[in-house]
Amino acid sequence: MASASPRAALSPENLGLIESVARLGSMAAASRELGMVPSALTYRVRQVEDALDVLLFDRSARRAVLTPAGAELLRSGQYLLNELDAVAQRVKRVATGWEPVLTLAADAVISRTTLFELCEAFYAENAPTRMKIRAETLSGTIEALQSGQADLALGVTNELSLPDIQSAPLGPMTFVFAVAPHHPLAEVAHSLCDEERAQHRAVAVADSTQRGTGLTHNLVPGQDVLTVPTMQHKLEAQLRGLGAGFLPLAMAQPFINAGRLVVKTLERPARTIRMAYAWRQPRHAGDTGRALRWWLERLQHPTTRAALLNNHHQI
């Protein structure tokens, strides 16, 4: 008897046959319920056993009793059957215009609190689209969109002129230069010049780009730099006095109010950056998926855009 491959043997139909035998306690009873000749049912069960190289039923018992391997097959098999049912339902719903997957690239300055609040609202729609969130920084955020690794980029700069990509403003984001109270620069009364900053370590968030060396902002040539992966790491490093640097005012404000950060003025102008969100323009009008349309509609609300930039409450 030629042995089927394990994948071919684990068909929904074969799993159903084995479940019937286990539930009814005999091949004969299962064959009657299934409308099969007993020898045909026995042959199918042995095919599965040969493919998996295990015994599914204890032949020494009077009833068809599952072996531990057989019980595990049914337990895991039920999971597979449930997954197949879920896939069938998902395919039907995706056919109505929902994307199978929607990937968001969220820059380090975007509020995680608001982002997850939006995710909660999206899941409340009971949409079949699977959500994926990428944490990006600086040029890596728009790069994820350009390379096709993301469908929507949150927290890119407003100066965008790229083919097949549309953008809209999120709003302004103000950055402040801040240090911990015990940092040497905390006691300096005058505005800091670049030469004074160069004498102290800076904390910088690494650009997540996969191409080249990425961008850096407001670092003084020759300055010692502690590079960290996220804006949250940068905030904690500066709270610990490990270095100085620019932080989004909305993120730093609670710690400024609590006296855990001190804002220092610089000789150079204050930093305010115009932030935007961007998405890939479909080739044909009306081709935008329903999930992306849902997010773009939410982003049209000024309160949502402001919260994505300013709602940095710590959990």
C-alpha positions as CSV (number, residue, x, y, z in Angstrom):
1,M,0.0,0.0,0.0
2,A,1.5,3.3,-1.1
3,S,1.9,5.7,1.7
4,A,0.5,9.2,1.3
5,S,2.5,12.2,2.4
6,P,1.8,13.5,5.9
7,R,0.3,16.7,4.5
8,A,-1.9,14.8,2.1
9,A,-3.0,12.4,4.9
10,L,-4.0,15.3,7.1
11,S,-7.0,16.3,5.0
12,P,-10.2,17.7,6.6
13,E,-12.0,14.6,5.3
14,N,-9.6,12.1,6.9
15,L,-9.6,14.0,10.2
16,G,-13.4,13.8,10.1
17,L,-13.2,10.0,9.6
18,I,-10.9,9.5,12.5
19,E,-13.1,11.7,14.7
20,S,-16.2,9.6,13.8
21,V,-14.4,6.3,14.7
22,A,-13.2,7.8,18.1
23,R,-16.6,9.2,18.9
24,L,-18.6,6.1,18.0
25,G,-16.1,3.5,19.3
26,S,-15.9,1.3,16.3
27,M,-15.0,1.2,12.6
28,A,-18.4,-0.5,11.8
29,A,-20.4,2.2,13.6
30,A,-18.5,5.0,11.9
31,S,-18.8,3.4,8.5
32,R,-22.6,3.2,8.9
33,E,-22.8,6.8,9.9
34,L,-20.5,7.9,7.1
35,G,-22.1,5.6,4.5
36,M,-18.9,3.8,3.7
37,V,-17.9,0.2,3.3
38,P,-16.0,-0.8,6.6
39,S,-13.0,-2.0,4.6
40,A,-12.7,1.3,2.8
41,L,-12.8,3.2,6.2
42,T,-10.2,0.9,7.7
43,Y,-8.0,1.4,4.6
44,R,-8.2,5.2,4.9
45,V,-7.3,5.1,8.6
46,R,-4.3,2.9,7.9
47,Q,-3.2,5.3,5.2
48,V,-3.1,8.1,7.7
49,E,-1.2,5.9,10.2
50,D,1.3,4.9,7.6
51,A,1.8,8.5,6.5
52,L,2.5,9.7,10.1
53,D,4.2,6.4,11.1
54,V,2.1,6.1,14.2
55,L,-0.8,4.0,15.5
56,L,-3.9,6.1,16.0
57,F,-6.1,3.4,17.6
58,D,-5.3,0.7,20.2
59,R,-6.2,-2.5,18.3
60,S,-6.0,-4.6,21.5
61,A,-9.1,-3.0,22.9
62,R,-12.7,-4.2,22.1
63,R,-13.6,-0.6,21.2
64,A,-11.7,1.8,18.9
65,V,-9.7,3.6,21.6
66,L,-7.4,6.4,20.6
67,T,-3.7,6.1,21.4
68,P,-2.1,9.2,22.9
69,A,-0.8,10.0,19.4
70,G,-4.4,9.7,18.0
71,A,-5.8,11.9,20.7
72,E,-3.1,14.6,19.9
73,L,-4.0,14.3,16.2
74,L,-7.6,15.0,16.9
75,R,-6.9,17.8,19.3
76,S,-4.5,19.6,16.9
77,G,-6.7,18.5,13.9
78,Q,-9.7,20.3,15.4
79,Y,-7.5,23.5,15.6
80,L,-6.7,23.0,11.9
81,L,-10.3,22.5,11.0
82,N,-11.3,25.7,12.9
83,E,-8.5,27.6,11.1
84,L,-9.8,26.3,7.7
85,D,-13.3,27.5,8.6
86,A,-11.9,30.9,9.7
87,V,-9.8,31.2,6.4
88,A,-13.0,30.5,4.4
89,Q,-14.8,33.2,6.2
90,R,-11.9,35.6,5.8
91,V,-11.6,35.0,2.1
92,K,-15.3,35.7,1.6
93,R,-15.0,38.9,3.5
94,V,-11.8,40.0,1.8
95,A,-13.6,39.6,-1.5
96,T,-15.9,42.5,-0.3
97,G,-12.9,44.9,-0.6
98,W,-11.0,44.5,2.7
99,E,-7.3,44.0,2.4
100,P,-5.9,40.7,3.8
101,V,-3.2,42.7,5.7
102,L,-2.7,46.4,6.4
103,T,0.8,47.5,7.5
104,L,1.3,50.8,9.4
105,A,4.8,52.4,9.7
106,A,4.7,54.6,12.8
107,D,7.6,56.9,13.4
108,A,9.2,57.1,16.9
109,V,7.4,60.4,17.6
110,I,3.9,59.0,17.1
111,S,1.8,58.4,20.3
112,R,1.5,54.7,20.9
113,T,-1.5,55.4,23.1
114,T,-3.5,57.0,20.3
115,L,-2.3,54.5,17.8
116,F,-3.6,51.6,19.9
117,E,-6.8,53.4,20.6
118,L,-7.3,53.6,16.8
119,C,-6.5,49.9,16.5
120,E,-9.2,49.2,19.1
121,A,-11.7,51.2,17.1
122,F,-10.7,49.4,13.9
123,Y,-11.0,46.0,15.4
124,A,-14.5,47.0,16.7
125,E,-15.5,47.1,13.0
126,N,-15.0,43.3,12.9
127,A,-13.0,43.7,9.7
128,P,-11.1,40.6,8.3
129,T,-7.9,42.7,7.7
130,R,-4.9,41.7,9.8
131,M,-3.1,44.7,11.2
132,K,0.7,45.0,11.3
133,I,2.6,47.9,12.9
134,R,6.2,48.7,12.1
135,A,8.3,50.9,14.5
136,E,10.3,53.2,12.3
137,T,12.5,56.4,12.8
138,L,13.4,59.3,10.5
139,S,13.9,58.3,6.9
140,G,13.0,54.7,7.7
141,T,9.4,55.7,8.1
142,I,8.9,56.9,4.5
143,E,11.2,54.2,3.2
144,A,8.9,51.5,4.5
145,L,6.1,53.0,2.4
146,Q,8.3,53.5,-0.7
147,S,9.6,49.9,-0.5
148,G,6.1,48.4,-0.2
149,Q,6.7,47.2,3.3
150,A,3.9,49.5,4.6
151,D,0.6,50.8,3.3
152,L,0.4,53.9,5.5
153,A,3.2,55.9,7.1
154,L,2.5,58.0,10.2
155,G,5.0,60.7,11.2
156,V,6.9,61.7,8.0
157,T,8.1,65.2,7.2
158,N,5.8,67.4,5.2
159,E,8.4,67.9,2.4
160,L,7.2,65.0,0.2
161,S,7.4,64.9,-3.6
162,L,7.4,61.2,-4.5
163,P,5.7,59.4,-7.4
164,D,2.6,57.2,-6.5
165,I,2.6,58.5,-2.9
166,Q,0.1,60.9,-1.4
167,S,0.5,62.8,1.8
168,A,-1.4,65.1,4.1
169,P,-0.4,67.1,7.2
170,L,-0.6,65.7,10.7
171,G,0.5,69.0,12.3
172,P,3.4,70.8,13.9
173,M,5.6,69.1,16.5
174,T,7.7,71.2,18.8
175,F,11.0,69.8,20.2
176,V,12.8,71.1,23.3
177,F,16.4,70.6,24.4
178,A,16.2,68.9,27.8
179,V,18.5,67.4,30.4
180,A,18.1,65.7,33.8
181,P,18.4,68.0,36.8
182,H,21.7,66.3,37.8
183,H,23.2,66.8,34.3
184,P,26.1,69.3,34.2
185,L,24.2,71.5,31.7
186,A,21.2,71.8,34.0
187,E,22.8,74.6,36.0
188,V,23.9,76.7,33.0
189,A,22.0,80.0,33.0
190,H,22.7,81.3,29.5
191,S,21.7,80.0,26.1
192,L,23.9,77.1,25.1
193,C,26.1,77.3,22.1
194,D,27.2,74.4,19.9
195,E,30.7,74.4,21.5
196,E,29.2,73.8,25.0
197,R,26.9,71.1,23.7
198,A,29.8,69.3,22.0
199,Q,31.5,68.8,25.4
200,H,28.6,66.6,26.6
201,R,27.2,63.3,25.3
202,A,24.1,63.5,23.1
203,V,21.3,60.9,23.0
204,A,20.1,60.1,19.5
205,V,17.5,57.8,18.0
206,A,18.9,55.6,15.3
207,D,17.4,56.0,11.8
208,S,15.7,52.8,10.9
209,T,16.5,53.1,7.2
210,Q,17.9,50.0,5.5
211,R,19.7,52.1,2.9
212,G,22.8,54.1,3.6
213,T,23.7,55.6,7.0
214,G,20.4,57.4,7.6
215,L,19.7,60.9,8.9
216,T,20.9,62.6,12.0
217,H,19.6,65.9,13.4
218,N,21.1,68.5,15.7
219,L,24.3,66.6,16.5
220,V,27.5,68.7,16.9
221,P,30.5,67.4,14.9
222,G,32.8,65.4,17.1
223,Q,30.2,65.0,19.9
224,D,30.0,61.7,21.9
225,V,26.7,60.1,21.0
226,L,24.6,57.4,22.7
227,T,22.4,55.9,20.0
228,V,19.2,54.2,21.0
229,P,16.4,52.4,19.1
230,T,13.3,54.3,20.0
231,M,12.1,57.7,21.3
232,Q,11.1,56.0,24.6
233,H,14.6,54.8,25.0
234,K,15.9,58.3,24.3
235,L,13.5,59.7,26.9
236,E,14.7,57.3,29.6
237,A,18.3,57.8,28.8
238,Q,17.9,61.5,29.2
239,L,15.9,61.1,32.5
240,R,18.9,59.1,33.8
241,G,21.3,61.9,32.8
242,L,23.1,59.7,30.3
243,G,23.1,62.5,27.8
244,A,21.3,65.5,26.4
245,G,19.1,66.1,23.4
246,F,15.9,67.2,21.8
247,L,12.6,65.6,22.8
248,P,9.0,66.2,21.6
249,L,7.6,68.8,24.0
250,A,4.4,66.8,24.4
251,M,6.4,63.7,25.5
252,A,8.7,65.6,27.8
253,Q,6.1,67.9,29.4
254,P,4.9,65.6,32.2
255,F,8.6,65.1,33.2
256,I,9.3,68.8,32.9
257,N,6.3,69.5,35.2
258,A,7.6,66.9,37.7
259,G,11.0,68.5,37.8
260,R,12.6,65.4,36.2
261,L,13.7,67.2,33.1
262,V,15.1,70.8,32.7
263,V,14.5,72.6,29.4
264,K,17.6,74.6,28.2
265,T,17.5,77.4,25.6
266,L,20.0,77.3,22.7
267,E,21.5,80.0,20.7
268,R,20.1,78.3,17.6
269,P,16.3,78.7,16.9
270,A,13.7,76.4,18.5
271,R,12.8,73.4,16.5
272,T,9.3,72.9,15.2
273,I,8.8,70.3,12.5
274,R,5.8,69.9,10.2
275,M,4.7,66.3,10.4
276,A,2.6,64.4,7.9
277,Y,1.2,61.0,7.0
278,A,1.5,59.3,3.7
279,W,0.0,56.4,1.7
280,R,0.5,54.8,-1.6
281,Q,-1.7,56.1,-4.3
282,P,-3.7,53.2,-6.1
283,R,-3.1,52.7,-9.8
284,H,-6.8,53.1,-10.5
285,A,-9.4,55.4,-8.8
286,G,-11.5,53.5,-6.3
287,D,-8.9,50.8,-5.8
288,T,-8.1,51.9,-2.2
289,G,-9.0,49.0,0.2
290,R,-11.6,49.4,2.8
291,A,-9.1,49.1,5.7
292,L,-6.9,51.9,4.4
293,R,-10.0,54.0,3.7
294,W,-11.0,53.6,7.3
295,W,-7.7,54.9,8.6
296,L,-7.6,57.8,6.1
297,E,-11.1,58.8,7.2
298,R,-10.0,58.8,10.9
299,L,-7.0,60.9,10.0
300,Q,-9.2,63.6,8.5
301,H,-10.3,64.5,12.1
302,P,-8.1,67.3,13.6
303,T,-8.4,65.8,17.1
304,T,-7.1,62.4,15.9
305,R,-4.1,64.0,14.2
306,A,-3.3,66.2,17.2
307,A,-3.5,63.2,19.5
308,L,-1.1,61.1,17.4
309,L,1.5,63.9,17.9
310,N,0.7,65.0,21.5
311,N,-0.9,62.2,23.5
312,H,2.2,60.7,25.1
313,H,0.7,59.7,28.4
314,Q,2.7,56.9,30.0
315,I,0.9,53.6,30.7
